């Protein structure tokens, strides 16, 4: 059977429906049905061949943080097990469905289903939610203090446990490959000989590392450790770090494209995503967050609200965000229309200054910070904001509408010397006299 390479017209019309469906799932504030979630998680663990986990429900991140920090790392790992980096059912479904699509078609429907935005929303939701727990597990001493930090012990021991877990899974993967048993024997022998044969070991295993499952694990480990400091955040986080397909895409492929698939695996994964909220699956346990009371995002999939928390849980945890940028409460509780330009004079964080400028707008900036006029041309003026509030000086082209008096300002490069030159820059190098004639 040839891979699918194009959509029929009736299939094309359904794309938006699936995007909206899975955005609603991501932003859902419907409380988790604990009985249904528990049954789904138990079935998933059984499908993966794992022992039935202890399932723990929490109202939000602060409640989890309080719970986790009462354990030493050895106690935590012994009782709850190591977080699982990859859920096998997600990997299996993705590889099976992906094989039925041409690469070009897969890229096309990814774009048209807005998978990038959906994945960004999922990742933003998870990163923000897990931040209080990630603070307990610093991976780098250069950011979190000296080597005596208590979290350093968590980091080292958890990495060792994860490595042991993945070694077992690698060995199982290798045994399924042609000549895998021989490679394992050679590897074990070389490993016993120590560092002098490190290059030989690399040469032997280099072809094996090209296997998709092993590449996936390596990519996932590197990226997740680098961005979060916490691993195993459920299948949603995998959309950013591995080749696991987003459930929106899987859903569309199953229901609309009629792709062949494992019915039980898809039912489990779909139920896991729709009914279970945010998860941290471990070998012996599964941590389940109830859904937030409030979850708002912009069209690009970034958490966002103006004058209130974009994300809020029942345990009191809340996150103020402006188009994906975390805001301190002093800014987040105030609507951008009431942000004050002079806040920029005291804000030390460059990213927050950028957000404040975006929210306030250059129109208000040039008025409230009393920008200096450098040059004029007809109803236009080239202004400079005197206070240093950004990485480079702020030059603005201001236009005052003759009929309404409305002021509009656009930022231009600080190298510009005149209002007329600024107009040319704004109009893609078109001289204002020529622009006036054309219009």
C-alpha positions as CSV (number, residue, x, y, z in Angstrom):
1,X,0.0,0.0,0.0
2,X,1.4,3.4,-1.0
3,X,1.9,6.0,1.7
4,X,-0.7,8.8,1.9
5,X,0.5,11.9,0.1
6,X,-2.5,14.2,-0.2
7,X,-5.9,15.1,1.4
8,X,-9.2,14.7,-0.3
9,X,-11.4,17.9,-0.2
10,X,-13.7,16.5,2.5
11,X,-10.7,15.7,4.6
12,X,-9.2,19.1,4.2
13,X,-12.3,20.8,5.6
14,X,-11.9,18.9,8.9
15,X,-8.4,20.1,9.8
16,X,-9.6,23.1,11.9
17,X,-12.1,20.9,13.9
18,X,-9.2,18.7,15.1
19,X,-7.0,21.7,16.0
20,X,-9.8,23.2,18.1
21,X,-10.6,19.9,19.7
22,X,-7.0,19.4,21.0
23,X,-6.5,23.0,22.0
24,X,-9.6,22.6,24.2
25,X,-8.2,19.4,25.7
26,X,-4.9,21.3,26.5
27,X,-6.7,24.2,28.1
28,X,-9.4,22.2,29.8
29,X,-10.4,23.2,33.4
30,X,-12.9,20.4,33.9
31,X,-11.9,18.6,37.1
32,X,-10.3,15.2,36.6
33,X,-12.6,12.2,37.2
34,X,-10.4,10.4,39.6
35,X,-12.1,7.0,39.2
36,X,-11.9,7.2,35.4
37,X,-8.3,8.4,35.5
38,X,-7.3,5.7,37.9
39,X,-8.8,3.0,35.6
40,X,-7.0,4.5,32.5
41,X,-3.6,4.6,34.2
42,X,-3.9,1.1,35.5
43,X,-4.8,-0.1,32.0
44,X,-1.9,1.8,30.5
45,X,0.6,0.3,32.9
46,X,-0.8,-3.2,32.3
47,X,-0.5,-2.6,28.5
48,X,3.2,-1.6,29.0
49,X,3.9,-4.7,31.1
50,X,4.6,-2.6,34.2
51,X,3.4,-3.4,37.8
52,X,0.3,-1.6,38.9
53,X,1.4,1.8,40.2
54,X,0.5,3.7,43.3
55,X,-1.6,6.5,41.9
56,X,-1.4,9.8,43.8
57,X,-3.7,12.8,43.1
58,X,-2.7,16.4,43.8
59,X,-4.6,19.7,43.6
60,X,-1.6,21.5,42.0
61,X,2.2,22.1,41.9
62,X,2.6,23.5,45.4
63,X,1.0,20.4,46.9
64,X,3.3,18.2,44.9
65,X,6.3,20.2,45.9
66,X,5.4,19.9,49.6
67,X,5.0,16.2,49.2
68,X,8.2,15.5,47.3
69,X,10.5,17.6,49.5
70,X,9.8,15.4,52.5
71,X,11.7,12.6,50.8
72,X,15.4,12.0,50.4
73,X,16.3,10.9,46.9
74,X,17.0,7.3,47.8
75,X,13.6,7.1,49.7
76,X,11.7,8.7,46.8
77,X,13.2,6.3,44.2
78,X,12.7,3.3,46.4
79,X,9.1,4.0,47.0
80,X,7.9,5.6,43.8
81,X,10.5,4.5,41.2
82,X,12.3,6.3,38.5
83,X,10.3,8.7,36.2
84,X,9.6,7.2,32.8
85,X,11.2,9.1,29.9
86,X,9.1,7.5,27.2
87,X,5.7,5.8,27.2
88,X,6.1,2.9,24.8
89,X,2.5,3.1,23.5
90,X,3.1,6.6,22.3
91,X,6.3,5.6,20.5
92,X,4.7,2.5,18.9
93,X,1.6,4.4,17.6
94,X,3.7,7.2,16.2
95,X,6.2,5.0,14.3
96,X,3.4,2.9,12.9
97,X,1.3,5.8,11.7
98,X,4.2,7.8,10.4
99,X,5.2,4.9,8.2
100,X,1.9,5.3,6.3
101,X,2.5,9.0,5.3
102,X,5.0,10.5,3.0
103,X,7.5,12.8,4.7
104,X,6.3,15.8,2.7
105,X,2.7,15.1,3.6
106,X,3.5,14.7,7.2
107,X,5.1,18.1,7.3
108,X,2.2,19.6,5.5
109,X,-0.5,18.4,7.8
110,X,1.6,19.2,10.8
111,X,1.6,22.8,9.7
112,X,-2.1,22.9,8.7
113,X,-3.2,21.3,12.0
114,X,-1.0,23.9,13.8
115,X,0.9,21.2,15.6
116,X,3.7,23.6,16.5
117,X,1.3,25.8,18.3
118,X,-0.4,22.9,20.1
119,X,2.9,21.4,21.1
120,X,4.1,24.9,22.3
121,X,1.0,25.2,24.5
122,X,1.5,21.7,25.9
123,X,5.1,22.3,26.6
124,X,4.4,25.8,28.2
125,X,1.7,24.3,30.4
126,X,4.0,21.5,31.6
127,X,7.1,23.6,32.1
128,X,5.1,26.2,34.1
129,X,3.3,23.6,36.1
130,X,6.4,21.6,37.0
131,X,8.6,24.6,37.9
132,X,8.0,24.3,41.7
133,X,9.1,20.6,41.6
134,X,12.0,21.3,39.2
135,X,13.3,23.8,41.7
136,X,14.0,20.8,44.0
137,X,16.1,19.1,41.3
138,X,18.8,21.5,40.1
139,X,21.0,20.0,37.4
140,X,23.7,22.6,37.3
141,X,25.6,24.1,40.3
142,X,26.6,27.2,38.3
143,X,22.9,28.3,38.4
144,X,21.8,27.0,41.8
145,X,24.8,27.4,44.1
146,X,27.7,25.3,45.3
147,X,28.1,21.6,45.2
148,X,26.8,21.2,48.7
149,X,23.3,22.1,47.7
150,X,20.8,19.4,48.8
151,X,19.3,19.3,45.3
152,X,22.7,18.2,44.0
153,X,22.3,14.8,45.6
154,X,18.8,14.5,44.0
155,X,20.4,15.4,40.6
156,X,23.2,12.9,40.7
157,X,21.3,10.0,42.1
158,X,18.3,10.5,39.8
159,X,20.6,10.6,36.8
160,X,22.2,7.3,37.9
161,X,18.8,5.6,38.3
162,X,17.7,6.9,34.9
163,X,20.9,5.6,33.3
164,X,20.4,2.2,34.8
165,X,16.7,2.2,33.6
166,X,17.8,3.1,30.1
167,X,20.6,0.6,30.0
168,X,18.0,-2.1,30.6
169,X,15.8,-0.8,27.8
170,X,18.7,-0.4,25.4
171,X,19.7,-4.0,26.0
172,X,16.2,-5.2,25.2
173,X,16.2,-3.1,22.0
174,X,19.6,-4.4,21.0
175,X,18.5,-8.0,21.5
176,X,15.8,-7.5,19.0
177,X,18.3,-6.3,16.3
178,X,20.2,-8.7,14.0
179,X,23.4,-9.7,15.8
180,X,22.2,-7.9,19.0
181,X,23.3,-10.6,21.4
182,X,26.8,-10.6,20.0
183,X,27.1,-6.9,20.3
184,X,26.0,-7.1,23.9
185,X,28.6,-9.7,24.7
186,X,31.3,-7.6,23.0
187,X,30.1,-4.5,24.8
188,X,30.1,-6.2,28.2
189,X,33.7,-7.5,27.6
190,X,35.0,-4.1,26.4
191,X,33.4,-2.4,29.3
192,X,35.2,-4.6,31.8
193,X,38.5,-3.6,30.2
194,X,38.0,0.0,31.1
195,X,38.9,3.3,29.5
196,X,41.7,2.2,27.0
197,X,39.1,0.5,24.9
198,X,36.6,3.4,25.0
199,X,37.1,4.1,21.3
200,X,36.6,0.5,20.4
201,X,33.4,0.4,22.3
202,X,32.2,3.5,20.5
203,X,33.1,1.9,17.2
204,X,31.2,-1.2,18.0
205,X,28.1,0.6,19.2
206,X,28.1,3.4,16.7
207,X,25.8,1.6,14.2
208,X,23.5,0.6,17.0
209,X,23.1,4.3,18.1
210,X,21.5,4.9,14.7
211,X,18.5,2.9,15.8
212,X,15.4,5.2,16.1
213,X,14.6,4.2,19.6
214,X,18.1,4.9,20.9
215,X,18.3,8.2,19.0
216,X,15.0,9.2,20.5
217,X,16.1,8.5,24.0
218,X,19.4,10.4,23.6
219,X,17.6,13.4,22.1
220,X,14.9,13.3,24.8
221,X,17.4,13.0,27.6
222,X,19.6,15.9,26.4
223,X,16.8,18.4,25.7
224,X,14.7,17.6,28.7
225,X,17.6,17.9,31.1
226,X,18.7,21.1,29.5
227,X,15.4,22.9,29.6
228,X,13.6,21.7,32.6
229,X,15.8,19.8,35.1
230,X,12.9,17.3,35.6
231,X,12.2,14.3,33.4
232,X,9.3,12.0,32.7
233,X,6.5,14.5,32.6
234,X,4.1,12.4,30.6
235,X,3.6,11.9,26.9
236,X,2.8,15.6,26.3
237,X,6.4,16.7,27.0
238,X,7.6,14.2,24.4
239,X,6.2,16.2,21.5
240,X,9.0,18.7,22.1
241,X,11.9,16.2,22.6
242,X,11.3,13.1,20.4
243,X,9.6,12.0,17.2
244,X,6.4,11.1,19.0
245,X,3.5,12.5,17.1
246,X,1.1,14.9,18.7
247,X,-2.2,13.3,19.7
248,X,-4.0,15.8,17.5
249,X,-2.2,14.4,14.5
250,X,-2.7,10.9,15.6
251,X,-6.4,11.5,16.0
252,X,-6.7,13.0,12.5
253,X,-4.8,10.1,11.0
254,X,-6.9,7.6,12.7
255,X,-10.4,9.1,12.2
256,X,-10.0,11.0,9.0
257,X,-7.2,9.4,7.0
258,X,-8.2,5.9,8.2
259,X,-4.6,4.9,8.9
260,X,-3.9,1.4,10.3
261,X,-3.3,1.5,14.0
262,X,-3.2,-0.5,17.3
263,X,-6.7,0.0,18.6
264,X,-5.9,-0.7,22.2
265,X,-2.8,1.5,22.2
266,X,-4.7,4.5,20.7
267,X,-7.6,4.0,23.1
268,X,-5.2,4.1,26.0
269,X,-3.3,7.1,24.8
270,X,-6.4,9.0,23.9
271,X,-8.0,8.3,27.3
272,X,-4.7,9.2,29.0
273,X,-4.7,12.6,27.4
274,X,-8.3,13.5,27.7
275,X,-9.2,12.1,31.1
276,X,-6.0,12.3,33.2
277,X,-4.8,15.9,33.2
278,X,-1.0,16.4,33.8
279,X,1.0,13.3,34.7
280,X,4.3,12.2,36.1
281,X,4.5,8.5,35.4
282,X,7.2,6.6,37.4
283,X,8.1,2.9,37.5
284,X,6.1,2.2,40.7
285,X,3.8,5.2,40.9
286,X,2.0,7.9,38.9
287,X,1.6,11.4,40.0
288,X,-1.6,13.1,38.7
289,X,-2.4,16.8,38.9
290,X,-6.0,17.9,38.9
291,X,-6.7,20.3,36.0
292,X,-6.2,24.0,36.6
293,X,-9.0,26.3,37.6
294,X,-7.8,28.7,34.9
295,X,-5.8,28.2,31.7
296,X,-5.5,30.9,29.0
297,X,-3.3,31.1,26.0
298,X,-2.7,33.2,22.9
299,X,-3.2,31.9,19.3
300,X,0.5,30.9,19.1
301,X,0.1,28.5,22.0
302,X,1.8,30.6,24.6
303,X,0.2,31.1,28.1
304,X,-1.2,34.6,28.2
305,X,-3.6,36.8,30.2
306,X,-3.8,40.5,30.9
307,X,-4.3,41.6,34.4
308,X,-4.7,38.1,35.9
309,X,-3.1,34.7,36.1
310,X,-2.8,32.7,32.8
311,X,-2.6,29.5,34.9
312,X,-4.1,28.9,38.3
313,X,-4.6,25.7,40.4
314,X,-6.8,25.0,43.4
315,X,-3.7,24.7,45.7
316,X,-3.0,28.4,45.3
317,X,-0.3,28.1,42.6
318,X,-0.7,30.7,39.8
319,X,1.4,32.0,37.0
320,X,1.2,35.4,35.4
321,X,2.3,35.4,31.8
322,X,2.4,37.8,28.9
323,X,2.6,35.9,25.6
324,X,4.6,33.1,27.2
325,X,6.9,35.3,29.3
326,X,6.6,34.8,33.1
327,X,5.7,38.0,34.9
328,X,6.2,38.9,38.5
329,X,2.9,39.5,40.4
330,X,3.6,43.3,40.5
331,X,3.1,43.4,36.7
332,X,0.8,40.4,36.2
333,X,-2.0,41.7,38.4
334,X,-2.2,45.0,36.4
335,X,-3.7,45.2,32.9
336,X,-1.1,46.3,30.3
337,X,-3.2,49.4,29.6
338,X,-2.4,50.6,33.1
339,X,1.3,49.7,33.0
340,X,3.5,52.7,33.6
341,X,6.3,53.8,31.3
342,X,8.5,54.8,34.3
343,X,8.6,51.2,35.4
344,X,11.1,50.7,32.6
345,X,13.5,53.0,34.4
346,X,13.8,50.6,37.4
347,X,13.4,47.2,35.8
348,X,16.7,45.4,35.6
349,X,15.6,42.3,33.6
350,X,15.9,42.9,29.9
351,X,13.2,40.4,28.9
352,X,10.7,42.0,31.3
353,X,11.7,45.5,29.9
354,X,10.9,44.1,26.4
355,X,7.5,42.8,27.6
356,X,6.7,46.1,29.3
357,X,7.5,48.0,26.1
358,X,5.4,45.7,24.1
359,X,2.5,46.1,26.5
360,X,2.7,49.8,26.9
361,X,3.3,50.5,23.2
362,X,5.6,53.1,21.7
363,X,2.8,55.5,21.3
364,X,2.5,55.9,25.1
365,X,6.3,55.6,25.6
366,X,7.0,58.7,23.5
367,X,4.4,60.7,25.5
368,X,5.0,59.4,29.0
369,X,8.8,59.4,28.9
370,X,8.9,62.8,27.1
371,X,10.9,61.7,24.1
372,X,13.3,64.2,22.6
373,X,12.6,65.5,19.1
374,X,15.6,65.1,16.8
375,X,14.0,66.0,13.4
376,X,10.6,66.6,11.8
377,X,9.2,66.3,8.3
378,X,5.6,67.3,7.7
379,X,3.4,65.4,10.3
380,X,6.3,63.1,11.2
381,X,8.9,63.4,13.9
382,X,12.0,61.4,14.7
383,X,12.2,61.0,18.5
384,X,14.8,59.6,20.9
385,X,13.8,58.2,24.3
386,X,16.5,59.7,26.6
387,X,16.4,57.1,29.5
388,X,18.4,53.9,28.8
389,X,15.6,51.3,29.0
390,X,16.8,48.8,26.4
391,X,19.9,47.2,25.1
392,X,20.3,49.9,22.4
393,X,18.9,53.5,22.3
394,X,15.2,53.8,21.4
395,X,14.5,55.9,18.3
396,X,10.9,56.4,17.3
397,X,9.2,57.7,14.2
398,X,6.1,59.5,15.4
399,X,3.2,60.4,13.2
400,X,0.3,62.7,14.3
401,X,-2.9,62.3,12.3
402,X,-3.9,65.9,11.2
403,X,-7.6,65.2,11.4
404,X,-7.9,63.2,14.7
405,X,-4.7,64.2,16.5
406,X,-4.0,60.4,17.1
407,X,-0.4,59.7,17.8
408,X,1.3,56.6,16.4
409,X,4.9,55.6,16.9
410,X,7.1,53.0,15.3
411,X,10.6,52.0,16.5
412,X,13.4,52.6,14.0
413,X,17.1,51.8,14.1
414,X,19.2,54.2,16.2
415,X,21.5,54.8,13.2
416,X,18.8,56.8,11.4
417,X,19.5,60.6,11.3
418,X,16.3,62.2,10.0
419,X,12.6,61.8,9.9
420,X,12.5,61.4,6.2
421,X,15.1,58.6,6.4
422,X,13.0,57.0,9.1
423,X,9.9,57.1,6.8
424,X,11.9,55.5,4.0
425,X,13.0,52.7,6.4
426,X,9.4,52.1,7.6
427,X,8.2,52.0,4.0
428,X,10.8,49.5,2.7
429,X,13.1,52.1,1.3
430,X,10.4,54.1,-0.5
431,X,10.9,57.8,-0.4
432,X,8.0,59.6,1.3
433,X,7.4,61.9,-1.7
434,X,7.1,58.9,-4.0
435,X,5.0,57.1,-1.4
436,X,2.6,60.1,-1.3
437,X,2.3,60.1,-5.1
438,X,1.6,56.4,-5.2
439,X,-1.1,56.6,-2.5
